[in-house]
Amino acid sequence: MGPRAIRHFAFFDRMTTPQQQFPNPEAVMHRAIELARQGIGYVEPNPPVGAVIVDANLQLIAEGYHQRFGSDHAEINAFSKSRAIPDGAMLFVTLEPCCHHGKTPPCTDVILNSGIQTVYVAVRDPAPHVDGGGIRKLEEHGVSVHVGLLAGDAAELAAPFLKRMQTGLPYVHAKWAMTLDGKIAAASGHSQWISNAKSRERVHELRGRMDAIVVGIETALTDDPLLTARPPGPGTAARIVFDSQARLPIDSQLVQTLDAAPVIVAVGNTAAVESRRNLEEAGVELIICPETKQADARYVMEELGRQEFSNILIEGGGALLGTFFDDGLIDEVHVFIGSKIVGGKASLSPIGGIGLDAIPNAGQLRYLESQTIDDDIYVRAKFVSDEPQG
């Protein structure tokens, strides 16, 4: 298995169980989703999962979430906080309980041993070792299982895991900062700084929960970036450069900071053997695309999926973002719009590549979040499946 994000587990809040009665089952599942969200950045390549146990009157008994990769699952954490399970108690969990022996025992066994007779599951787990098996096992032992409560919200939370299980590909985030007139750099190539300091802090927060941060070779050569999260987040992402001809200098900041985070260089099959050897001897991992002279985006994503990368952040430049757009590989965008206008027909736009022949009939994106960060505007949106990217 190749390098991927190093998870930091130094501190987790001790979770207290508040005294609470929920108004309806939807509210219970919503709480489970809130809990699951606390595991993002810590649990990958596993999915974030939350679990809540209530009595017949929807009074909270206990709750838990999957806190870090390799630790107890959400259901186990919830049951460990419950002294007794009364008749009529119900379990609400955001993802189908596992039914296999892995790093932890099967959650289905713990549920059956608890005596709970009703389980609400938001989303079925498509992993080959589960894929409905947890639901079937519970039902075979007389447990009533209800699937689909707040499924959309839960699926959005677990989208990186679900995509990798269903397609073999990691979940791809695209990030760029642009001026109000849609430029990522002036015609001269100058780009610092389009966004403000607080927006850049948000970018570092985003980096801190990624498995990998990706740039093209021109960005690597022009900016000589570190591509690290400052301050560090839950994980330390691998740094990846799309570099068809293996031009990344050995004295670049990326190669010189291999002790801080792994570096992967994706090259084409005609990259010079000596250049490839120099990078490998320096400690860089290579992904060699066998069928093309260029570093092939889909091939690299397939390889990262095999290595269990879940979240990939594409930071540019425009040519690389255009390639991912044209190949339909982008799942979500994070756009920082600065309060500046640069103008000029030769100024650079965020998405290069071939692009579309016509404006789509319907919206391609569903907005998830937008906010003002001082004088900047931050927009987060997700591609919807019924309209093409590129």
N, C-alpha and C positions, 0 to 999 in steps of 0.2 A: 504494500500500500504506500502510495506516495505521500508527500507532506500535505497537511491541511492545517486548519486553524488549531492552535494550541489553546486549550481552554484553561482559564484561571478560576480556581475554586476557593480562593482564600476566605471568602466571607459570604454567608447567606443569612438573611434575616430569620430569626426564630419566628415561626408563624403561630400566632395565637388564634384561637377559635372564638370569634365573637358570638355573643348571644343574639340570635337573629331568627325571625320567622319570615319566610319568603311569601309573597302574595300569590305566586303561581309557579308552575314548573318552569316556565320560561326564565323567570328571575333566578331560579336555582342554577340553570344551565349557564346563564349569563355570568354568574359568580364563578362557575367552573372555568369559563373562558378567561375571565380576569386573572384567575390564579395561574392558568397555563401560560399566560403572557409573561409572567415573571421568569420563566425558564428560557426565554429566547436569548440566544447567544451562549448559553451554557450547556444545552442538552444535545446540540447537533453532533452527529448526523441523526440522532433520534428526534422525534417530533416533540414540541411542547404540548403537555397534556395536563389538564386539571380535573379534579374529582371532588365532589361534595356529597356527603351523606346526610339525609334528613329523615325525620320521622314521618308518620302518616299525615301529620298536620303541617308538613313542610317546615318544621322547626329544625334549625341547624344542629346536627350532632357532631360532625367533624368534617374537615376539608384538608386537601393536600394537593401538591403539584410535583411534577417531575423536575427536580432541582438541578441535576447535572448529569452528564453522560456517564453511564455505568452505575448510577445510584438507583435507589428504589423508585419504582414507578408511582404515578400519582395515586392510584388506588391503594397501594401499600402504605404510602404516607398518610392517607386519610384514615385508613383503618387503624393505624398505629396510634392515632390520637383519640380513638373512641374507646371508652371503657366498656360499654355494653351496647348491643344493637337490639332495639325493641322490635316487637312484632309490627309489621307494616312499614318498616324502614325502607328507604329507597336510595339507590346510588345513581348519581348523575355524573357522567364522564364524557369528556370532549372527543375522545377517540376510542374505538372498539378495544376492549380489554384483550391483552395478549393471552395466548393459550399454549405457549411454548416455553421450554427452559432455555434461557439465554444467560445474560449477566445476572438476571434476577429470576425468581420463581414465577410461574404463570399467575397472572392476576386473576384469571378465572377461578383458580383453585382457592385463592383467598376469599373471593366473593362467595363461592359456594360454601366454604367453611363458616362464613359469617352468618348464614341463614337468611340473608336478604333475598327477597322474592321478586323485586321489581328493579330493573335497571334501565335507565335512559342513556342512550348513546347518541351523540351528535353526528359523528361521521364514522363510517366503516373504514377499517384499516386495510389499504390495498396491498400491503407488504405480502409477498408470497407465503411467508410462514404464518400469516394470520388470515387475511382475505376472507373474512366471514366466519372463520373457525371459532373465534372467541364467542361470537353471538350464538352459533350453533351449539357449542358446548354448554352454555348457560341454559339455552332453551331445552336441550335434551335432559337437563336435570331439573326441569320444572320452573325455571326462572322466566318471568315475563319481561321480554326485552323490547323496548320501544326505540326505533332508530329514526333519526332525522330532526330532532328538536334543535333549532338554531343551527342547522347544518351549514348554511352559508357562512355565518360568522366563524364557526369552528373550522371550516375548510379553508377560509382565508388565513386564519392564524397558522394552520399547519401546511400552507400551500407549498413551501419548499420541499418538505418531506413527501407530500402527496405527489408532486410533480416528478421527483426523482424515482419514486416507486412505480409510477405509471409510465414514464417515458425513458428512464435511465439518465435524464439530464438534470443538472442542477438548476436552481431558480436564479434567474439573471436579473439583477438590478442595474439600471443605467443611471448615471449621475452626471450632470453638467451644471455649470454656472454660465449664465448668459446675460447680456444687456437687455434692456427693455425692447430694443429692436432686433433681438434674436441673434446676437453675435457672441461667439466665444473667444474671439480675439480680433484685434485690429488687423488691417492688411499687412502690417509689418510683422505680425505674429505676437505682438505684445498682448499679454492677457492678465497681468497681475496689478491690482486685484479687481475682479468684477464684482465679487460678493464681499460682504462685510465680515468683520471678525467673528461675530456671533454665528453667522451662517457657516463659516469655516469650522467653528466648534461643533456644529451639528453634523458636518461631514465626518469629523473624527469620531463622533458617537456612532455614526453609521458604519464606518470602517471597523469599529471595535466589535461588531457582532457578525462580521463576514468571515467566510472560510478562505476567500481569496480576493485580492484587489488586482484589477487587470488594466494595463495601458498598452498602447502601441509603441513601437520602437521610436518613432519620431518624438513622441511625448517624453520618452525616457531619455533621449539624446538632448532634447531642448531644455527640459526642466531639471534633469538629474534628480528625480524625486526619491524620497525615502519610502513613501506609501505605507507608513505606519500610522497607528492611532495614537494621538497624543492629547490627553493622557490615555494610557492603555484601557481597553474595554474588557468585556468578558473573555474574548479570545484574541489570539495573535494570528492575523491572516497571512497566508502565503502571498507573496508578490509575484505576479505573472506578467511577462512581457511577450507580446506578439512580435516576433523578430525573425522574419522569414530567412534572412541571410546571416543570422547569428552575429549581429553587429554590436551587441551590448558590450561596452568597455569593461574590462576587468577592474579598472579603477573607479567605476561608477559607484555612487552611494549604495545602490542596491546590492552589488556584489560585495562591497566592503562591509556591509552590515548583516552578513549571513547569520551571525550569531544572534541577531535580534529576531529574525523571521526568515523562513525559507524563501528561496527565489526559484521560479520555474520559468524557463524560456521556451516558447513554442516556435519551432523553426520548420522551414520547408525542406524537401528532400534534396535540394541542391545546395544547401548551406555548406560552406567550406568546412572540410573535416578538421582542419587545424583550429578554426574558430570555435567549432563545437567542442573539441577536445580541451581547449583553454578554459572554456566556461565550466565544463564538467570537472576539470582538475581544481578549479577554484571552489567547487562545492555546489554549483548550480545544477539543478535537475533539468533535463531536456525532454520535451515532448516533440518527437519528430513525426511530422505529417507525411505518411508514405506515398500518397497519391498525387501530391501537388508541390509546386515550387513555393507556394505561399503557405503561411501558417493558417490552416483551415479552421474556422471558428467552430463549426459543428463537430469536427473530429476532436478538437481539444475539449469541447464541452462533454462529449461522450466519454473521453478519457477521465476527466475530472469526476463525472458521475460514477464511473467504475471505482474511483478512489474515495467515494462517499463524500465529496464536497456537496454541501447543500445550498449555500448562499454565495453568489459571485457578484462582485461589484465592478462594473465597467466604468472607468473614469475617463476614458478618452484615449486619443483625440477623436476628432470628427470622422476620420476615415475608419477607425475601428468601430466606433458607434454605428456608422453607416453599414458596415459589414454585418454586424449583429442584427441590425434592423432589417436589412435585405434578406437575411436568412431566417427571419421570424423567431429569433432566439431571445428577445427581450420580454421579460414578464412584467416588470415594474419600473417606473421612472421616478427619479428624484431631481427636481429642477429648482435651481436657485436663481431668481431673476433680480439682478441688481438695478439700482435706481440710476442707470447710466445709459446713454445712447452714444454709439460710436460711428454709425453710418458707414457708407462706402460699399460699393458692389463687390469689391475684392476682399472685404472682411469675411472672416470665417464663420460658418454656421455650425450648430452642434451635431447635426446628422448629415454625414456625407453619403458615399455609396451611390447606388443607382436610383433609389427612391421609387415612388409610385408614379404611374402614368396619369392618374387622375385622382381628384379628391374623393375619398370614400363617401359612400352614400350615408352612412351612419357613423356615429362616434366610435373611434377605435379604443378609447380609454374610458375608464370609470374613475372618477376622482375619489380618492380615499381621504385626502387631507390637504388643507391649504391654510397658510397662516402668514402673518407679517412678522419678520424677524428684523427689528429696527426698521431700516429703510428698504430691506429686501423682501421679496415674496417667495415663500417656499411652497412648492406644489408636489404632491405625491399622488401618482395615478397608476392604475393597473390596466394592462391590455386585456380587452375582452376577446372571446374566442370567435365571435361571429363576423369580425372584420379583420382583414389581413393587416400585418405590419408592413411588410415589404414584399 
